[in-house]
Amino acid sequence: MSFAGARIVPVPYINVSDNYIVTHHPLSFPQNLSSFNMVRCWCGKQAITRTSLTSANPGRQFYCCPDEGSSCWWIGWYDPEMCAHSRMIIPGLLRGRNELEERLEVAIGDLWKWKIYLKLLAHYLNGPELESVRDLAAGIDTGIHQ
């Protein structure tokens, strides 16, 4: 089966799970795969695409049933198999991205704790000490607005 000339319909939004990315658009597959311009699940529903995040098939898209609990969940691969080099590199990139996201969340949480501490401290102080603590608290900007 050739994907030459295939057209992908833009996907409006995705949902990331532990092992795959869910594409919430029923037409997010090549439009010329069948005469009906759609891929059907074994149960007859219109298939959706998901992106595998497993180490065996990192970043590879596949067709599946829109009902996660169904027994006909996996239908087939959308993408051709990746080369060995890609299968070796992509899991490390995904792990690195996940580690950076976790570290960022911890750092933002720490900044918020310090900002709250300084604001509470400023609330209980008077005079010049109060102004210096307020100035210090104002200098801590997490980039997150309430």
Summary of the structure (lengths in Angstrom):
residues: 146
radius of gyration: 24.2
end to end distance: 51.6
largest distance: 78.2
contacts: 341
relative contact order: 0.09
helix: 36%
strand: 15%
